[in-house]
Amino acid sequence: MGDQETRAALDRHWAASAAGDQDAEHEIYHDDVITDYPQSGERIHGRRNLQALRSHHPAKLTFTVRRILGSGDLWITEYVIDYDGKPASTISIMEFHDGKVAHETQYFADPFTPPAWRAKWVDSMPQS
C-alpha cells in the first residue's frame, strides 16, 4: 500500500472513530494487532479485544485530529480525545505491515496550567 492509500485509510479510521462506528474504526487493524498504552502499562492483544475494550468505554468521546505525519510503514497521529468534556492530548504511533496496523502505541496527556516563571518566553497556543 502506498502513502496515499495509507493516509486515506487513516482518514477513514479517524472519521469512523469520531462517528462512533466501531466496525469501520477497527478495519485498519490486523487480527493479531498489538496495542500498547505505556502510561498504564497495558497491552491489548488482537483486534477483537481492542474493539471490545473501546466499545465499552463509559465516557462520551469526541475526536479532533490535529495532524497526521508519516510514510511507508510508520504513521503518527496527533489528536485530542474529549472524554465527557475533559480533553486529553493524544499521540498514536501506528506501524503497518501488509497494509494493516500490526502495532499501535498510544500516549495520553491531560492539560495543565503552565507555571508563571516561564511566561516571558512563551505564547499561548491557539485552541482547536
N, C-alpha and C positions, 0 to 999 in steps of 0.2 A: 504494500500500500504506500502510495506517495504522500508527501506532506499535505497536499491539498485535500486528499481523501481523509487523512487522519484529522486534519483541522475540522473538516465537515462532520466527522464522527464525534469529535469533541463538542462542537456546537450543538449537535443533536442531543448528546448526553446531558449537557448543562441545561438546555431548554427543557428536556424531559424532567430533570431534577427540579427545576423551578416550577414546573407544572404539576409535580407530584405523580408523574406517570412512571411507576416503579418498573414495569416491564421494559419500556423504551430506555429508561435510565441505565439499566443493567445489561443491555445488549452489547455494550462496548467491552465487557469483561470476558476473559477466558473462563471456562467452567471451573478451572482449578486456580483462579486468581488468588494471590495473597495480598491482603490489605493490612498495613501497619499503622497504628496510632501510637507513635513513640512517647507522647506525653503521658498516656495512661498505661503504656506497656502492653497494649492489646494487639493481637494478631488475629485476623479473620481469615479462615481457610475456605475458599470456594465462593463462587458467585451466589449459590443458593443461600448460604449463611449471611453473606453481605447484604443481599436483598431483604432477607427476613429481618436482620438487625435494623436496617434503615426503615423498613415499612412499619416497625413497631415503635419508632421514636415518638415519645409522648408530646413533644412540642410542635407547634405550627412553625414550619420552616419556610423561609424565602431565601433566594439566592441572587446575588448581584456579582456577575463576573467583571473583574477589573481588567484583566488581560490574560492572554494565553500566549505562551512562548514555547518554541520547540522545533525540532526537526528530527527526521529519522525515527528512532525508537524511543526518544526521551522527550516528554512534554510536561510543562509546568503551567498550572492554572492558579492565578491569584484571584481570590474572590472573598465575598463576605456572606456568611450564613447568618441569618437573623433567626434566633430561637425565641419565639414568643415575644418579640420586640427587643431582645438582647443580642447585639451584633457580636460576631466573632470573626476576626480576620483569619483567613484560611489559605493554606498552600496545599495543593495537590500535585504530587510528583508521580507521573504515570510512565511506566516502562512497557512498551509494546513488544509483542512477539507474534509474528504471523498475523498482523492486522488487528489484534485484540490486546487489551491490557492484561499483562501477566503479573504485574506487581504495581501496587499503588501505596504511597506513603502520604499521610495527611497530617499536617500540623495546624493546630488551632490556637489562637491568641485572643484573649479578652482585651478590650480597650482599657487604657489607663490614663490618668491625668498626668501630663508631663511635669517634672519638677521645675520650679520657678528659676532655679540657678542657671538654667541653660537658655532662657528666653531670649537673650540678646543675640544668640547665634542661629535661631530657627524661625521659620514661618509656619503657620498653620496650614495643613493640607486641605484642599477642597473636599467637602463632604460628597460622597457618592450616593 
